[in-house]
Amino acid sequence: MRIRLTAGCLVLAVVSFLLLYLVIILVVFSSDLSRDELDLYSFSAGKEEYLSSIPGLKYSSSGDGDDNSKSLREPDFATLRELFEHWHPDDTSVGKWATSVAHPDRASSAGLRRALHRFDYGSEADMERALLFRDRELPFVLYNVPELDEATERVFTIPSLLANFGSTPRIVERSRDNHFMYYTTHTSLDSKVEHASWRPPQLEVPLTMAKFMRLAQEAERRPPSALSSSASLHYLTINAGEGGRTPWISDALPFFSSHLQGRPSFMIVDREGYKGINCRFGMRGVTAAAHYDGQRNFVAMLRGRKRYILLPPRACSKLSLLPRGHPSARHSFVDWSELLPSNSSSSSSSSSSSSSSSSSSSSSSSLEQEQEPGRILRRQGVDARAAEILDAPATEYVLARGEVLYIPSYWFHYIVSQDASVQCNARSGASTDEDARQIIRKCMNGLPSFHSPSGDHPRHVGHRDQGALLRGASFEERAKHFKALDSQWTLES
């Protein structure tokens, strides 16, 4: 009798545990089960409808432009100040791109060509020109890419993405505000000691794709001022290794993978230097810190649009970069949103042209003049560098669905998501531009060790005192310190 009771209790306990587990799953992921609510205009609208509803995305000029633009050279840069005074980085309202000095349709003043060159992927003559720009390592934009349009319509839709990602949570980055910065923990022992009090600039949280989409929908409905310092945003990334091994991604983007089957690809410059396919799923307001990459990079926009600020390699010394050895090396440690106060641009006048949906109409709200006290405090230490950064040569382009941007090696880029977006890119091959390489090498070698003074951005701190203490510490003391920072961290003797 006692055995029967014990067995019955055990069965009851197991059933109760399973029921409790099911309830937890339903509570935690219940929102993921009701997928019909998802309504993101950048996903639901057709390509032509989307491009027509956002001012500035339909161009009257085409291809390589007028005769004055035929020379193989950089664009005539504005300064970063000119771009930001017209269009503050935190302002994601529609309309500003159409009036930018770098817009392809803006009349050139004094013979200047400030816009990036645009080439028709379906035109043999245009692609001959694009090849010259690619090999000269100058930025440009491709449009009319049939395989990209097909991938957008067939694979990168909400139903397809939900099916391909399934209900398994992924690790997603969450910012403390709207800014994201790449980092790596795979640094040398000396670097770990030098930046001993460093903390990751973002948090990592588990999210399903459905939950991520729902959060992106919430971001669409916030006014632009709420996307700056107070509200956290999320960024879902697929690294190059995973992207290259994921069939539904590599099959959908043959221009990034066909060379693996022995077929040539214009967008893979160096097969030996190919790293795979990165994909980034963003939401409105997500901002990637200014940085450069050492490889040639083609960026394909599958959904939504992103504002790319581009600066040539020679701007390096002006940008307050983090040095080699820092977990976020190659990135500007200054928050560029704080270089100038938020302008209260009357974006409401431009919002009427985006009658796309209620989810996008909120982007028409004006930016608030006043900033939170914490944001003002964070400006301390920025002003000394602001003038030099704002004087840097720069241009910009809003990369929209169906377009591909070529970012040459060592060109700096600062990226602001204008709405819910999907972007995939592939890097391949080191630079052949020896002048650019030498400029960057000299710039990086001349950077001092970074030890954040009081008032600099709190996410990128590395105090000298703690590093000096650890230099004299024993192996066990060092290991204990880094173990406290990261339970997964190990130090080999």
C-alpha positions as CSV (number, residue, x, y, z in Angstrom):
1,M,0.0,0.0,0.0
2,R,2.8,2.4,1.0
3,I,4.6,1.6,-2.4
4,R,1.4,2.4,-4.3
5,L,1.1,5.7,-2.5
6,T,4.7,6.5,-3.1
7,A,4.4,5.7,-6.8
8,G,1.2,7.7,-7.1
9,C,2.8,10.7,-5.3
10,L,5.7,10.5,-7.7
11,V,3.5,10.4,-10.8
12,L,1.4,13.3,-9.3
13,A,4.6,15.3,-8.7
14,V,5.9,14.7,-12.2
15,V,2.5,15.7,-13.7
16,S,2.3,18.8,-11.5
17,F,5.8,19.8,-12.6
18,L,5.0,19.4,-16.3
19,L,1.8,21.4,-15.9
20,L,3.7,24.1,-14.0
21,Y,6.4,24.1,-16.7
22,L,3.7,24.5,-19.4
23,V,2.1,27.4,-17.5
24,I,5.5,29.1,-17.3
25,I,6.1,28.7,-21.0
26,L,2.6,30.0,-21.8
27,V,3.1,33.0,-19.5
28,V,6.6,33.8,-20.8
29,F,5.9,33.3,-24.4
30,S,2.2,33.8,-24.6
31,S,2.6,36.9,-26.7
32,D,4.5,34.9,-29.3
33,L,1.5,32.7,-29.9
34,S,-0.7,35.5,-31.2
35,R,1.2,36.4,-34.3
36,D,-1.8,38.0,-36.1
37,E,-1.2,41.3,-34.2
38,L,2.1,42.0,-35.8
39,D,1.8,45.0,-38.1
40,L,5.1,46.5,-39.2
41,Y,4.7,48.8,-42.3
42,S,8.2,48.2,-43.5
43,F,7.3,44.5,-43.8
44,S,3.7,44.6,-44.8
45,A,4.0,47.2,-47.6
46,G,5.0,46.3,-51.1
47,K,8.3,47.6,-52.4
48,E,6.9,50.4,-54.6
49,E,4.3,51.4,-52.0
50,Y,7.0,51.6,-49.3
51,L,9.5,53.6,-51.5
52,S,6.7,56.0,-52.6
53,S,5.4,56.6,-49.1
54,I,8.8,57.8,-47.7
55,P,10.0,61.2,-49.0
56,G,13.3,61.0,-50.8
57,L,13.4,57.3,-51.6
58,K,12.3,57.7,-55.2
59,Y,15.0,59.3,-57.3
60,S,14.6,61.4,-60.4
61,S,18.3,61.0,-61.2
62,S,19.5,57.6,-62.1
63,G,22.7,55.7,-62.7
64,D,26.0,57.7,-62.6
65,G,24.5,61.2,-62.8
66,D,25.7,64.1,-65.0
67,D,28.9,64.6,-66.9
68,N,30.6,66.3,-63.9
69,S,30.3,63.1,-61.9
70,K,32.1,60.8,-64.3
71,S,35.5,61.1,-62.7
72,L,36.5,58.3,-60.5
73,R,36.8,60.0,-57.2
74,E,35.3,60.5,-53.7
75,P,32.1,62.5,-53.2
76,D,32.5,66.2,-52.4
77,F,32.1,65.9,-48.6
78,A,30.1,68.1,-46.3
79,T,31.2,68.2,-42.7
80,L,29.6,66.1,-40.0
81,R,28.3,69.3,-38.5
82,E,26.5,70.3,-41.7
83,L,24.8,66.9,-41.8
84,F,23.9,66.8,-38.1
85,E,22.7,70.4,-37.9
86,H,20.2,69.6,-40.7
87,W,19.3,66.1,-39.4
88,H,20.1,65.2,-35.8
89,P,21.1,61.5,-35.3
90,D,18.3,60.9,-32.8
91,D,15.7,62.2,-35.2
92,T,14.1,59.3,-37.1
93,S,11.1,61.3,-38.5
94,V,10.5,61.0,-42.2
95,G,11.3,63.9,-44.6
96,K,14.9,64.9,-43.7
97,W,16.6,62.7,-46.2
98,A,14.8,64.4,-49.1
99,T,16.4,67.7,-48.2
100,S,19.9,66.5,-47.2
101,V,22.8,68.0,-49.1
102,A,23.9,64.5,-49.9
103,H,20.6,63.4,-51.6
104,P,21.2,62.4,-55.2
105,D,18.4,64.7,-56.5
106,R,19.7,67.9,-54.7
107,A,21.1,70.4,-57.1
108,S,24.9,70.6,-56.8
109,S,26.2,73.9,-55.6
110,A,29.5,75.3,-57.0
111,G,29.9,72.2,-59.1
112,L,30.0,69.9,-56.0
113,R,28.9,66.3,-56.2
114,R,28.1,65.3,-52.6
115,A,25.9,62.3,-53.3
116,L,27.1,58.7,-53.6
117,H,27.0,57.3,-57.1
118,R,24.1,55.0,-57.8
119,F,24.4,52.2,-60.4
120,D,21.7,50.0,-62.0
121,Y,22.6,46.4,-61.4
122,G,20.8,45.4,-64.6
123,S,22.8,47.8,-66.7
124,E,26.0,46.4,-68.3
125,A,27.4,50.0,-68.7
126,D,26.6,50.9,-65.1
127,M,28.2,47.7,-63.8
128,E,31.4,48.4,-65.7
129,R,31.5,51.8,-63.9
130,A,30.6,50.1,-60.6
131,L,33.6,47.7,-61.0
132,L,35.9,50.6,-61.4
133,F,34.6,52.2,-58.2
134,R,34.8,48.9,-56.4
135,D,38.4,48.2,-57.4
136,R,39.3,51.9,-56.6
137,E,37.7,51.3,-53.2
138,L,35.1,54.1,-53.4
139,P,31.6,53.8,-51.9
140,F,28.6,53.5,-54.2
141,V,25.0,52.1,-54.2
142,L,23.5,49.4,-56.4
143,Y,19.8,49.2,-57.2
144,N,17.5,47.0,-59.3
145,V,19.0,43.8,-58.0
146,P,16.4,41.0,-58.9
147,E,17.8,38.4,-56.5
148,L,17.6,40.9,-53.7
149,D,13.9,41.8,-54.5
150,E,13.1,38.1,-54.7
151,A,14.6,37.4,-51.3
152,T,12.7,40.3,-49.8
153,E,9.3,39.0,-51.1
154,R,9.9,35.3,-50.6
155,V,12.1,34.8,-47.5
156,F,12.3,38.0,-45.4
157,T,8.7,38.3,-44.6
158,I,7.2,38.1,-41.2
159,P,5.6,34.6,-41.7
160,S,8.8,33.2,-43.2
161,L,11.0,34.7,-40.5
162,L,8.8,33.4,-37.8
163,A,8.8,29.9,-39.4
164,N,12.6,29.9,-39.9
165,F,13.5,31.1,-36.5
166,G,10.8,29.1,-34.7
167,S,9.9,29.5,-31.1
168,T,13.4,28.9,-29.7
169,P,14.6,32.1,-27.9
170,R,17.8,33.6,-29.2
171,I,20.3,35.8,-27.3
172,V,19.5,39.4,-28.4
173,E,21.4,42.5,-27.5
174,R,19.6,45.2,-25.4
175,S,20.9,48.7,-25.1
176,R,20.5,51.0,-22.1
177,D,19.5,53.7,-24.6
178,N,19.4,53.7,-28.4
179,H,23.1,53.2,-29.0
180,F,25.0,50.0,-29.7
181,M,28.7,49.3,-29.9
182,Y,30.4,46.2,-31.1
183,Y,32.7,44.5,-28.6
184,T,34.7,41.3,-28.1
185,T,35.8,39.6,-24.9
186,H,38.5,37.7,-26.9
187,T,41.4,40.0,-25.9
188,S,44.8,39.4,-24.6
189,L,45.6,39.2,-20.9
190,D,47.4,42.6,-21.1
191,S,44.3,44.1,-22.6
192,K,42.1,42.7,-19.9
193,V,44.3,44.2,-17.3
194,E,44.5,47.5,-19.1
195,H,40.7,47.7,-19.2
196,A,40.0,45.8,-16.1
197,S,36.8,47.7,-15.1
198,W,35.3,47.6,-18.6
199,R,31.7,46.4,-18.8
200,P,29.9,45.3,-22.0
201,P,28.1,48.3,-23.6
202,Q,24.9,46.1,-24.1
203,L,23.0,43.5,-22.1
204,E,22.1,40.1,-23.5
205,V,18.6,38.8,-23.2
206,P,16.7,35.8,-24.6
207,L,14.0,36.6,-27.1
208,T,12.0,34.7,-29.7
209,M,11.7,36.3,-33.1
210,A,8.0,36.9,-32.5
211,K,8.7,38.8,-29.3
212,F,11.5,40.8,-31.0
213,M,9.0,41.8,-33.8
214,R,6.5,42.8,-31.2
215,L,9.1,45.0,-29.5
216,A,10.0,46.5,-32.9
217,Q,6.3,47.3,-33.3
218,E,6.3,49.1,-30.0
219,A,9.4,51.2,-31.0
220,E,7.5,52.3,-34.2
221,R,4.8,53.8,-32.0
222,R,7.1,55.9,-29.8
223,P,7.9,59.5,-30.5
224,P,11.4,60.1,-31.7
225,S,12.4,61.8,-28.4
226,A,11.6,58.6,-26.5
227,L,14.1,56.7,-28.6
228,S,17.2,58.6,-27.3
229,S,18.3,58.0,-23.8
230,S,15.4,56.7,-21.8
231,A,14.1,53.6,-23.6
232,S,16.1,50.5,-24.3
233,L,16.1,49.0,-27.7
234,H,17.0,45.5,-29.0
235,Y,19.2,44.3,-31.8
236,L,19.1,40.8,-33.2
237,T,22.2,39.7,-35.0
238,I,23.4,36.7,-36.9
239,N,27.1,36.5,-37.2
240,A,29.0,35.6,-40.4
241,G,29.7,32.0,-39.4
242,E,26.1,31.2,-38.5
243,G,24.8,33.1,-41.6
244,G,27.0,31.2,-43.9
245,R,25.9,27.9,-42.4
246,T,22.2,28.7,-42.5
247,P,20.7,27.4,-45.8
248,W,17.6,29.6,-45.8
249,I,19.9,32.7,-45.6
250,S,22.7,31.6,-48.0
251,D,20.2,30.2,-50.5
252,A,18.1,33.4,-50.4
253,L,21.2,35.7,-51.0
254,P,23.1,34.0,-53.9
255,F,25.0,37.2,-54.6
256,F,26.7,36.6,-51.2
257,S,27.2,32.9,-51.6
258,S,27.2,31.8,-55.2
259,H,31.0,31.8,-55.3
260,L,30.9,28.9,-53.0
261,Q,29.5,26.8,-55.9
262,G,32.2,28.2,-58.2
263,R,30.1,30.9,-59.8
264,P,31.4,34.5,-59.8
265,S,29.9,37.2,-57.7
266,F,30.4,40.9,-58.1
267,M,29.8,41.4,-54.4
268,I,32.5,38.9,-53.2
269,V,35.7,40.7,-54.0
270,D,38.1,38.1,-52.7
271,R,36.9,34.5,-52.3
272,E,39.8,33.7,-49.9
273,G,38.9,36.5,-47.6
274,Y,35.1,35.7,-47.5
275,K,33.8,35.6,-43.9
276,G,30.2,34.5,-44.4
277,I,26.9,36.4,-44.2
278,N,26.0,38.7,-41.3
279,C,22.3,39.6,-40.8
280,R,21.0,42.3,-38.5
281,F,17.4,42.8,-37.5
282,G,16.9,46.3,-36.1
283,M,14.1,48.5,-34.8
284,R,13.5,52.2,-35.2
285,G,16.2,54.2,-33.4
286,V,18.8,51.5,-33.1
287,T,22.2,53.3,-33.6
288,A,25.5,51.7,-34.3
289,A,28.6,53.6,-33.1
290,A,31.0,55.0,-35.7
291,H,33.7,52.5,-36.7
292,Y,35.7,51.1,-39.6
293,D,36.2,47.6,-40.8
294,G,39.4,46.2,-42.4
295,Q,37.6,44.4,-45.2
296,R,35.5,45.3,-48.2
297,N,31.9,45.2,-47.3
298,F,28.6,44.9,-49.4
299,V,25.5,45.7,-47.4
300,A,22.1,44.6,-48.8
301,M,18.9,46.1,-47.4
302,L,16.0,43.6,-47.3
303,R,13.4,45.5,-45.2
304,G,13.1,49.1,-44.0
305,R,15.8,51.7,-44.3
306,K,18.9,52.8,-42.5
307,R,20.8,56.1,-42.5
308,Y,24.5,55.6,-43.2
309,I,27.0,58.4,-42.3
310,L,30.2,57.7,-44.2
311,L,33.6,59.2,-43.6
312,P,36.9,58.5,-45.5
313,P,39.9,56.9,-43.8
314,R,41.7,60.3,-43.5
315,A,39.0,61.3,-40.9
316,C,40.5,58.8,-38.5
317,S,42.5,61.2,-36.3
318,K,39.4,63.4,-35.7
319,L,37.1,60.7,-34.4
320,S,38.3,59.9,-30.9
321,L,38.7,56.2,-31.5
322,L,39.3,53.4,-29.0
323,P,42.8,51.9,-29.4
324,R,43.9,48.4,-30.3
325,G,43.4,46.1,-27.4
326,H,40.2,47.7,-26.1
327,P,37.2,45.4,-26.4
328,S,35.6,48.0,-28.7
329,A,38.7,49.0,-30.7
330,R,38.1,50.8,-34.0
331,H,35.0,52.5,-32.6
332,S,34.5,56.2,-31.6
333,F,34.0,56.3,-27.9
334,V,32.1,59.6,-28.1
335,D,28.3,59.3,-28.4
336,W,27.7,61.2,-31.6
337,S,24.1,61.9,-30.7
338,E,25.5,64.2,-28.0
339,L,27.8,66.3,-30.3
340,L,24.9,68.7,-30.9
341,P,21.8,69.4,-28.9
342,S,18.6,67.8,-30.3
343,N,17.0,70.1,-32.8
344,S,13.3,70.5,-32.6
345,S,13.0,70.0,-36.3
346,S,9.4,70.3,-37.4
347,S,9.2,66.9,-38.7
348,S,5.4,66.9,-38.5
349,S,5.3,68.7,-41.9
350,S,7.1,65.8,-43.5
351,S,5.1,63.1,-41.8
352,S,2.0,63.6,-43.9
353,S,3.7,62.0,-46.9
354,S,4.1,58.8,-44.9
355,S,0.5,57.9,-44.8
356,S,1.7,54.3,-44.7
357,S,0.2,53.1,-41.4
358,S,-0.5,54.2,-37.8
359,S,2.7,52.4,-36.7
360,S,4.8,54.7,-38.8
361,S,2.9,58.0,-38.3
362,S,4.2,58.5,-34.8
363,S,7.7,59.1,-36.3
364,S,6.4,62.6,-37.3
365,S,6.5,63.9,-33.7
366,S,9.0,66.7,-33.1
367,L,12.1,66.1,-31.0
368,E,12.0,67.6,-27.5
369,Q,14.2,70.6,-26.7
370,E,15.0,69.5,-23.2
371,Q,17.0,66.4,-22.4
372,E,17.0,64.3,-19.3
373,P,19.5,65.3,-16.5
374,G,21.4,62.0,-17.0
375,R,21.9,62.8,-20.7
376,I,23.2,66.3,-19.9
377,L,25.7,64.8,-17.4
378,R,26.9,62.4,-20.1
379,R,27.9,65.4,-22.3
380,Q,30.7,66.3,-19.8
381,G,34.0,65.4,-21.5
382,V,32.3,65.3,-25.0
383,D,32.5,69.0,-25.7
384,A,36.3,69.0,-25.8
385,R,36.2,66.6,-28.7
386,A,33.0,67.7,-30.4
387,A,34.5,70.5,-32.5
388,E,37.1,68.2,-34.0
389,I,34.6,65.4,-34.7
390,L,32.0,67.7,-36.2
391,D,34.7,69.1,-38.5
392,A,35.3,65.7,-40.1
393,P,34.5,65.2,-43.8
394,A,31.3,63.1,-44.2
395,T,28.5,62.2,-46.5
396,E,25.3,60.2,-46.0
397,Y,22.9,57.9,-47.7
398,V,19.6,56.4,-46.6
399,L,19.8,52.8,-47.7
400,A,16.4,51.4,-48.4
401,R,14.8,48.1,-49.3
402,G,16.2,46.7,-52.5
403,E,19.5,48.6,-52.5
404,V,23.1,47.5,-51.8
405,L,25.8,49.8,-50.3
406,Y,29.5,49.2,-50.9
407,I,31.6,50.3,-48.0
408,P,35.3,50.1,-48.8
409,S,37.9,49.0,-46.3
410,Y,38.8,51.6,-43.6
411,W,35.8,53.8,-44.4
412,F,34.0,54.9,-41.2
413,H,30.3,54.4,-40.9
414,Y,27.7,55.4,-38.3
415,I,24.3,53.8,-38.8
416,V,20.8,54.8,-37.6
417,S,17.8,52.5,-38.2
418,Q,14.9,54.6,-39.4
419,D,12.3,51.9,-38.9
420,A,12.0,48.1,-38.4
421,S,14.6,46.7,-40.7
422,V,16.6,43.7,-42.0
423,Q,20.0,44.1,-43.4
424,C,22.5,41.4,-44.5
425,N,26.1,42.0,-45.5
426,A,29.2,40.1,-46.5
427,R,32.8,41.1,-46.2
428,S,35.6,39.7,-48.4
429,G,39.2,40.6,-48.8
430,A,41.6,43.0,-47.2
431,S,42.1,46.4,-48.7
432,T,44.4,47.0,-51.7
433,D,44.4,50.8,-51.0
434,E,47.9,51.1,-49.4
435,D,47.4,54.8,-48.7
436,A,44.2,54.1,-46.7
437,R,46.0,51.3,-44.9
438,Q,48.9,53.5,-43.9
439,I,46.6,56.3,-42.8
440,I,44.7,54.0,-40.5
441,R,47.8,52.3,-39.2
442,K,49.4,55.6,-38.3
443,C,46.2,56.8,-36.7
444,M,45.7,53.7,-34.6
445,N,49.3,53.5,-33.6
446,G,49.2,57.1,-32.4
447,L,46.2,56.6,-30.1
448,P,46.9,56.7,-26.4
449,S,45.6,54.1,-24.0
450,F,42.0,54.7,-23.2
451,H,41.2,55.5,-19.6
452,S,37.8,57.2,-19.4
453,P,37.8,60.4,-17.4
454,S,34.9,61.3,-15.2
455,G,31.9,62.2,-17.3
456,D,32.7,60.2,-20.4
457,H,30.2,57.7,-21.6
458,P,29.7,55.3,-18.7
459,R,29.5,52.3,-20.9
460,H,33.1,52.4,-22.0
461,V,35.1,52.8,-18.8
462,G,38.6,51.4,-18.1
463,H,40.2,53.0,-15.0
464,R,44.0,53.2,-14.8
465,D,44.1,52.5,-11.0
466,Q,42.4,49.1,-11.1
467,G,44.5,48.1,-14.2
468,A,47.7,49.1,-12.4
469,L,46.7,47.1,-9.3
470,L,46.1,44.0,-11.4
471,R,49.5,44.3,-13.1
472,G,51.1,43.4,-9.9
473,A,48.6,40.8,-8.9
474,S,49.1,37.1,-8.9
475,F,47.6,34.8,-11.5
476,E,45.0,33.6,-9.0
477,E,44.0,37.2,-8.1
478,R,43.7,38.1,-11.8
479,A,41.6,35.0,-12.5
480,K,39.3,35.8,-9.5
481,H,38.8,39.4,-10.7
482,F,37.8,38.4,-14.3
483,K,35.7,35.5,-13.1
484,A,33.7,38.0,-11.0
485,L,33.1,40.0,-14.2
486,D,32.0,37.0,-16.3
487,S,31.2,33.6,-14.9
488,Q,32.1,32.0,-18.3
489,W,35.5,33.7,-18.3
490,T,38.6,31.5,-18.0
491,L,42.3,32.4,-17.8
492,E,44.9,30.0,-18.9
493,S,48.2,30.1,-17.1
